[in-house]
Structures are given as C-alpha cells and as structure tokens.
Amino acid sequence: MDLQSRRDLQLLNELEKDGSVTQRTLAKTLGVALGLTNLYLKRLIKKGYIKVTTIPRNRIKYLLTPHGVAEKSRLAYQYMQYSLNYYREVRGRLKQVLGDLSSAGSKRLVIYGTGELAELAYLTIREMDLALVGFINGQDEGMFLSYPLLPVVALQTCDFDAVLIADLDDAERTRSRIVGEGVPSEKIVALVSGT
C-alpha cells in the first residue's frame, strides 16, 4: 500500500469520525503541512469521496459520500492485507535470524527495543528453543511483557549470548551504544538489513 493510499484512508477515517475537524487538526494528525492537507482534501473532493458543506456560514463540515464510504472500505481492506503481509515477512525474518542464532549456540538473548518489533521478537523466541533474559530500551527501567526492562549498562554484568536489536529508529547508533558497553560486535544482531 503506497503512502498516498494510506493518507487517503487516514483522512477518510478522520473525516468520518468528525466532519467538523479543522484542516490544521488534520495536518497535525497526518504529520504534514497545512497546505498539503488542503491539497489532499481538494483531491478527495474532486474524486467525489467527500462533500463540503458550510453550516453555519463560517464553519466547514466534511461529509463522506457513498462513493467515499466505499473507497474507505476498499482502502481499509487493502491496508489490512498490506499489514498481514508485512507481519508475515517480519515473522519470517525473525525466525531466520533467531534460527541462525540458535544454530550458532546463542540460547540466552536480550532484546534491545520495546516497540511492536520487540513484541514480535518475544513471541518468536517463545516458539523456539531460546531463553529471553530481558529487554533494553536505552532509557527506562521497569518491566516490559513481564520481563525486566534493563538499562544499557546492565549488559556489562548480564549473562546472555546475544543482543537482538529490535529498534527500527537507528539500529546503527544502537549497535554503537551496545558496543560501547563492552559487548563484542559479533554478539549483536539487528533485524533491519544492512546492520
């Protein structure tokens, strides 16, 4: 699913929830400039997906047309298919990476990251002959998925065989930070390609 389709779906969802929403609010929700939001809305109007009314005179209200509701449903289905395919690809990559670690003798893992990718890694580890030591997110301490959330410095004393980077924001910087704590580079594996 391309970016334009995702933005169309997001806009149609927001307009269905609140037809009186301002373009400024839509721009913040989409994370784009106000002018770009205006262009998106004009395009959706031109395609017949939304209709604009002014009630009262100085207030604009957006209404989804039947054609817009059908398009929203089509895009939602397309997004669901895209998400499921992406999930399958990520799970396949996780199984490959974790299988390689297991074959190399790495059984006790630490996961760096606390997002959705870390959750998928956790689920995949549970399906395999591997043990999870805990999670690191680089800042907080506490619990994540009933495991300790460790500070990065804990890598100096923790008993583990490998660190799995499940943080997509900046895997290379994360790798450098982990190496800075004395972890050999060969004990660090990232789920994103190129690291």
N, C-alpha and C positions, 0 to 999 in steps of 0.2 A: 504494500500500500504506500503510495507516494505521499509526500508532505502536503501537497495541495488537497488530496482527498481526506487526510487526517484533519486538516484545518477546517475543511468544509463540514465534516462530521462534528467537530468540536463547536463550530459556530451554530450549526443547526440544533445541537443539543442545548446550548446556552440560550438560544432564542426560544426554544420550546419551553424551557424552564421559566424564563422571564422575558416576555416580549417587550417590556419597558426598559430593559437594560440599556445603559448608555454605551456609545462606541468606545469611550475611554475605559470603561469597565471590561468590555470585550477585549480591547487591546491588551490590558493587563493580564487577563485570563489566558489569552493566546501567547503572550510574551512577544508581541510585535508592536511596531509603531502605530500610532493612531491613524495616520494616512493610509497605511497598508490595510488596516482593518476596514476603513471606509471603502477601499477598492474591492476587498473580499465581499463586503455586503452588496455593493453595486453589481458585482458579478453574479451573486446568488439571486438578486432581484431580476437581473436580465435573463437568467436561466428559468425564472418562474418558480423558484423554490421558496421564496419569501415575498410577502407583500408588506408595504409600508402604509400605515395609517397615521393620522395626526389627531389625537384626541387627548386632551384639549389641544387647542391650536398650536401651542408652543412645545408640545410633547409628542415624540415619535414613538410608535408602537410597531413592532415587527410581528407578523403573523406567518406561520408556516402554511403554505398552500398544500393541497392534497398531493401535488407533484413533489413538494418539498418533504412531506412525511414519507413518501415512497423512496425518495433519494436517501433520506436519513436512514431508513431501514436497510436499504441496499448497502450503504457505506458501513453501517454497524455490522452487518454480516461479513462484509469484506474485511473489516478490521479484526473481527473475531477469528477469521481464517488466517489472517496475517499473524496474529498473536499466537495462535496454536502452532503454526509452522515455526515461528521464532522459538517458542518454548521447546519444541521437538529438537530443533537444531542445537540449542543451548544444552539441553539434556544429553544429546549425543556427544557434544564436545566435552561436557563434564565427565561422562562415562569413559571417554577415550583418555583424557588427562589423568583421571583418578585411577584408571586401569593401568596406565603406564607407571604411575607412582607405586601402585601396589606390586606390580611385576618387578620393579627396581628395589623392592624391600621396604618402601616407606609405608608404614602402617598407622602411625600416630601423626595426625595433621592438625594444624592451626589454620583457621580461615581468617584472612585479612579482609574485612568488609562486613557491613551489616545491612545491605540492601537486598533486593529481590534475588540477585545473583547468588548472594551468600546463602539465602534460604534454599535455593535450588541445589547448591553445593551440599548443604546439610542433608537434604532429602536423598541425594545421590550417595553420599557417604554412608547413610544408614542402610542402603540397599547392598553395600559392598562389604568386603572383609577389611574394613578400615575403622579406626577409632578417632573421634574428634576430641581434641584437647580443650579447645575453646575458640573464641572469636576475638579479633582485634579490630578496632576501628580507628585507632590512632589518637583518640581524644578521651573518650568516656570510659569509665569503669562501671561495672554493674553486671546485668545478665542480658543475654540475648538467646532466645529459643531454649531457655533453661540451662544455658552454659555460661561460664564466666566470661565477661567482656574484659579482656586483659589490656593493660597499657602496652605499648610497643616495647618498653624496656623489659617487660616480663620475658621476652624472647631470649634474654641473656641467661635466664635460670630455668626456663621451662623445658620439660622433656618432650621433644617432638622430633619427627623425622623430616617433615617438610612444611612449608608455609604456602598455602594456596591463596593467591591474590584474586579476590572476587569483588574488586572495586574497579568500576569502569572509568572513573573520573580521570585518574592519572596513574596508570599502572607503572610506568617507568619511574616516576617520582616515588611511588610507594616502594618499589623494588630498592631504590637507592636508600630510602629511610630504613628498610629492613636490614640491608647490608651494613648500614651504619651502626646497627645494634649488634654486629658481630656474626650475623647469620651468613654462612657461605652462599654464594650466588647459586650454586648447584642445588641447594635445598629450597629454592624459591621457584614457584611455578605460577604463571599467570594464565587466566582464561581467555584473555584477549590476544589475538595473533600479533606477532611482532615483538613480544617480550618474553 
